[in-house]
Amino acid sequence: MKKKKVNLRDIDTQKHSGEHSHDDGHNHSSPESVSKFKTYVPAIFSFVMLMIGIAVDYFDALPFFKGWVRIVWYTVAYIPVGFPVIKEGWNSIKNGDFFTEFFLMSIATLGAFSIGEYPEGVAVMLFYAVGELFQQAAVNRAKGNIKALLDVRPNEALVFRNGDFISVNPETVEIGEKIQVRVGEKVPLDGILLSEKGSFNTAALTGESKPDTVQKGASVFAGSINLDGVIEVEATKEFKDSSIARILDMVQNATARKSKTELFIRKFARVYTPIVVFLAIGLTLLPYFFVDDYVFRDWLYRALIFLVISCPCALVISIPLGYFGGLGAASRNGILFKGASFLDAMTQVNTVVMDKTGTVTKGVFKIKEVISDSAFAKADFMKYLMAMEEKSTHPIAKAIMEYKAEGADYDATEVTEIAGKGLKGTVNGKTVLVGNKALMTSNTIDVPSETDSIVESIVMVGIDGKFAGYVTIADELKEDAHQAIKEIRASGITKIIMLSGDKDSITQQVAKELGIDWAKGGLLPEDKLNQVEKLKAQPGSKVAFIGDGINDAPVLAASDVGIAMGGLGSDVAIETADVIIQNDQPSKIARAIKIGRSTRSIVWQNIVLAFGVKIIVLILGAGGLATMWEAVFADVGVALLAILNAVRLQKMKWD
């Protein structure tokens, strides 16, 4: 099968293994270039002509409607819908692809004309054209969710240059430049909020309609819509690397990655179509040697019916449409599958392995408890601690600095870092130590035994050689963490595991709180990879790994399905993963599984429907018990039913 680059602005459902374009042959012009009425004119004209012809034939109302007059009438009715198909079939033959549905339909309908079955010849091609129109409408509807992303691509940026804000193309904005965004406008590039606060509609990026309010210094993403007041943003990424550009690229590439089922059906069609052509030839000629009252016209008619029935349109239309609908439905729910193959893969997952920090927790440390010695008031104790941590860039230092202490701040001097232990410095003329138990012990400071049982990260403080107290630091669970585990288990996943680089005691505590089956902490990236490889080696095991950091990239690549948190996740993790959760909500994992299963269910419903009806009518047609009208239903009718079934994905809810 030939490969071709798929563009979001020109996504087309390929109808068979030869990758023929329908834009030339079936008037599939976009609504932007031609009116819907003009698109439907050929089918309407042929329908009116056919109905008039059938009525005149039935009532024998016009004596002159015989002979060449009747032939011309039905020929005129045939040309608007038949000529594009014949042209497409001829082009296919010139390209070396003989056995296409265009070829089948052309032979069947021209054959019907050759034996005088003019109304049936027109009807077959008319219904085929109507089926094409329904198909295109369904495809347009399915890809609407994806193409809507193009509407949120910002097309201008107000950037501060030469003392004023000027409008430029976002692609020309450089990292570090200041951008102004007015109410109702889209943020043009990823950046950091310079204004005191901002409120944004991020539905296009995350699938969530709830406005997102952020404070000064927080990250804002391209494609978000500013809801409240004029704001200023400092660009931190070029336009090509922004969130919206990355999402568009992922979705665009997803439409080009076929599922195994889809690829199988296309390969099947290449073999199936020539077989039925030769069977039709055999059905026409072979009975001559075995049937006493052989009539060539009768057996040719049966063969033509056989050809119409056997056309694989329902399969090669509805299956890609089903997967396309699944990809669109997922993107509408803030989940990006990088290809239809991963929709299939999600349905087979039975083991979910997840990272802790940034996946089920927020990855933001906060002070959980402050314990100070009786010699120090809590506020005073915190001022000593904060004075020291102000000189540190450690994530835990940032959490401590968010603590609000009353009164004037203290200042630390002569601060030095002691590798692997903490900080040493002077505050208000006192020698202050801030760090772990090893730091206290090495400076002969006695630490209360109660600290040994503390699970959370702990920061101890010593002042002038005496233990002054400690603070515990903990990462917060995401709001939907409990719901996520509950829904993942309800979706039929048999094993949920947590692997983390954080302390094993903390990892075990989080796992116990969430009801996770098994957990292990203190792991290096290679340790996580080894654990996942062991799980994959178990018979029948299909593993999905969920992570967000650079250190998760090897495991994301090695797992059967890699799922990355797209909001807080690192670029490396997002590039490596197969599925992206845009708003970082772990509860979307279960929804991704449900969407994958719904898509696969509809695809298999269409396969069974198409094969079931075709086999029945093929047998009837070969036995002379089915007319061309039954053949039309077996081909176009089944295709329409399959299309309507696939469209159901656009209406489904997975809450």
Secondary structure, DSSP 8 states (H G I E B T S, - for coil): -------GGG-----STT---STTTS----TTTS-HHHHHHHHHHHHHHHHHHHHHHHHT--TT-SHHHHHHHHHHHHHHHHHHHHHHHHHHHHTT---SHHHHHHHHHHHHHHTT-HHHHHHHHHHHHHHHHHHHHHHHHHHHHHHGGGGGS---EEEEETTEEEEE-GGG--TT-EEEE-TT-B--S-EEE-SSEEEEE-HHHHS--S-EEEETT-EE-TT-EE-SS-EEEEE-S-GGGSHHHHHHHHHHHHTTS--HHHHHHHHHHHHHHHHHHHHHHHHHHGGGGT-TT--HHHHHHHHHHHHHHH-THHHHHHHHHHHHHHHHHHHHTTEEESSHHHHHHHHH--EEEE-STTTTEEEEEEEEEEEE-TTS-HHHHHHHHHHHHTT---HHHHHHHTS---S----EEEEEEETTTEEEEEETTEEEEEE-HHHHHHTT----GGGGG--SEEEEEEETTEEEEEEEEEEEE-TTHHHHHHHHHHTT--EEEEE-SS-HHHHHHHHHHHT-SEEE-S--HHHHHHHHHHHHHSTT--EEEEE-SGGGHHHHHHSSEEEEETTTS-HHHHHH-SEEETT--TTHHHHHHHHHHHHHHHHHHHHHHHHHHHHHHHHHHHTT---HHHHHIIIIIHHHHHHHHHHGGGT----
